[in-house]
Amino acid sequence: MAVELQPFSWQRMIEAVQAVRDRALRATAALEKAGIPYAVAGGNAVAAWVARVDRAAVRNTQDVDILVRRSDLPAVQTALEAVGFLRASVMDVECFIDGPQGSPRDAIHLLFANEKVRESYPLPTADVTERVAADDYSIVSLEALVRMKLNSNRDKDRTHLRDMLSLGLIDASWLPRLIPEHAARLQQLIDDPEG
């Protein structure tokens, strides 16, 4: 099946990036207003950390990952639905789609604090207390973000870690503070950045 291509447009690209930012701002403002502890994680947290060193190295992401406590899920749902998001569960991931025409691809995806995303992961996610203030919202701390990226170890996680290594946000001095499995993964990226 052939895909129908839209005409090339810088404006469409800019709008796509802005839409992700707007979703993040709307969701985090709703959580803050409701007094719900949270931390933005995933690609948006990586982008915030990378931008502190070199904004030209920032990668765009299509969704927004937010770390919350499972016990806060009813309050999270109330807060996010009040600003137009609709709760959904897609492939065992709790998410909030941006209105009736929204897509799970560009939704708010929830990560639950102190829980394993997959049983095979060596460690659970961070806690919402492991956060720092960024310009517009709270993000997971660099240490928590690195742990979570090493834990998931997907291709995009390794790419994010390579970006952080190339900018000096992390380096070999981190190895002793990691569990052995994570240390081995980071060492492999240090030894073979292109691999």
Buried (B, 14 or more C-beta within 10 A) or exposed (E): EEEEEEEEEEEEEEEEEEEBBEBBEBBBBBBBEBEBBBBBBBBBBBBBBBBEBEEEEBEEBBBBBBBBBEEBBEBBBEBBEEBBBBBEEEEEBBBBBBEEEBEBEBBBBBBBBBEEBEEEBBBBBBBBEBBBEBEEBBBBBBBBBBBBBBBBBEEBBBBBBBBBBBBEBBEEEBBEEBEEEBBEBBBEBBEEEEE
